[in-house]
Amino acid sequence: MVNGIARASMQMKSAQLSQSVSTSVMKMGMNQTKAQASDLMKMIDQNRKVMERAVNPHLGGTIDISV
């Protein structure tokens, strides 16, 4: 009976460790994906600005002021 309890305890600790490791790996993956998404959004914004300037190069170059 003592062997059974010890074995069950070890299996439970092993399962807890496995779950903890899986959760940590998943969090790392989520953080990496979040960083990649942020970088992608920055690149899209930069490309949008470049494309805007290429299509309308005359916009924003001068300011007409009348008094």
N, C-alpha and C positions, 0 to 999 in steps of 0.2 A: 504494500500500500504506500509506503514512504517513497519507493522508487517511482510509482505512478504519479504521485504528487510532484516530486522533483522533476520528472519528465514533462509533466503538464506545465509546470512553472517555467521551465527552460523554453518550451515551445511558445508559450505566451510571450516571454521576453523577446524571443527571436522574431515573432510576428510583429511586436511593437517596434523593434529596431528596423525591420524591413519596411514597415509603414512610414516610420520617421525618415528613413533614407529616401523613399519614394517621394514623400512630400517635399523634402529639401530639393531633390532633383527637379521636381515639377516647378517649384518656386524659381529656381535658377533659370529654367527654360522660359517661364513667363516673363521674368525680368529681362532676359535677353531679347525676347520677342517684342516687349514694350520698347526697349531701346532701339531696335531695328525699325519699328513702326514710326517712332519719333524722328529718326534720321530720314526715313522715306518721306515723311510729311515735309520736312525741311527742304529736301531735294525737289519735291514737287513744287513747293512754293517758289524756290529759286528759279526753277525752269519756267514756271508760269510768268515770272517777272521778265525773264530773258525773252520769252516768246512775245510778250506784250510789247517790249521795246523793239523787237524785230519787225513786228507787224505795223506798229505805229511809232516810228522813230522820231517823228516831229512832236509828239505829245510830251509835255513836261520840260521842254528845253528852254522855253522863254516865258516871261510873264509880261503881259501888256497892261500898263497902268495909265489911266487917264485921270487928269486933274481938272 
